[in-house]
Amino acid sequence: MSKSRHPLIALTWNPQRVRKKGRPQGTWKRSVESERVESEEEEEEEEEEEEEEEGEGEEEEEEEQEEEEEQEQEEVEEEEQEQEEGKKTRVAPIPGIQHRRIL
């Protein structure tokens, strides 16, 4: 998540006094809550962390591909068993897409 560099402006009610009749008097006070300004070193550290996360993401993608391949193999095996039993399937497995079987 990238950090915003814009200051946060908070509006708070600053009551001055309360009238006996009518609405209370007061003013809306603006308070600026600025986020800390990031130095170049911190930006470099964040870039390094993002690169590390990207590396982890590639490993996760490889794992997902392996899982998909295993699922496809299981689907093919199940279809072969169903065909042996005499059941007909109308949908053929397409790599990367999960289907519901229509019997």
N, C-alpha and C positions, 0 to 999 in steps of 0.2 A: 504494500500500500504506500503510495507516495504522500508525503506530508505537504499540506498547503502552506504557502508562505504568506497568505493574506491574514491580516490581523482579525481577531474575533471581536465583534462589537456587541456588547451586552447592554440592554436597556434595563434600568432598575428604577423603581418608583422611589422618589425622595420626598417623603411627606414633610411639609413645613409646619402646618397646624391643621386641626380639624375644626371646621365651623360648627356652631351649634345647629344651624339649619342649612341644608344644602349639601353640596358635594365637598369633599375634603380638598384643601389646597395643597399643591405640591408641584414638583416638576419631574420630568423624565430625565434621568441622568444617564449620559453615555459613558461607559467605561470601556476602554480598549484593552483587551487582553491579548497582547501580542505573543505569538509563539516564538520560541527561541530560534534565532537565526543559525542555520547550519553552516559550519565552516567547511572549507574545501576538504579537510581531512575526513570529516564525517561523511561527506558525499562520496569520497573514494571508498570508504569502508562499506557504505551501502551498495555501491556498484559491485564490490567484491562479493558481498553476501548474495546479491541477485545472480551473479555468475554461478555461485555455488548452488543456489536453488535451481537454476536452469540445468545444471549437471545432474542434480537429483531428479529433476523432472524427466530427463532423458532415460534414466534408469527405470523410473516408474512406467514410462511409455513402453519400454522393452518388456517389462513384466506384464503389462496389460496385453501386449501383442501375444505373448506366450500363452496367457490365460485364454485369449480369444481362440488361438489355434487349438488349445486343448478342448475348448467347448465345441469347436467345429468337428474335431475328431470324434468326440462323444456323440454329437448329433448324427454323424455319418454311421457310427456303430449302431446307434439306436434305430436308425432308418433301416439298416440292413437286417436287424433282428425283426423289425415289424414286417418287412417284406417277406422274410422267411416264414413268419407266422401267417401271412396272407393278407395283412392290412395294407391299404393303399394310402399314400400321402400325396397331397396335391402341391405342396410347397417344397421347393428344393432349397437347401441352405445356401445363402450368399455370404461370403466372407465379410465380417465386420458388422453384419446386421442380424439382430435376433428376431426370429419369427415365431409366431404362434402356429401350432400345427392345426390344420383343418382335416378332420377325419370324416 
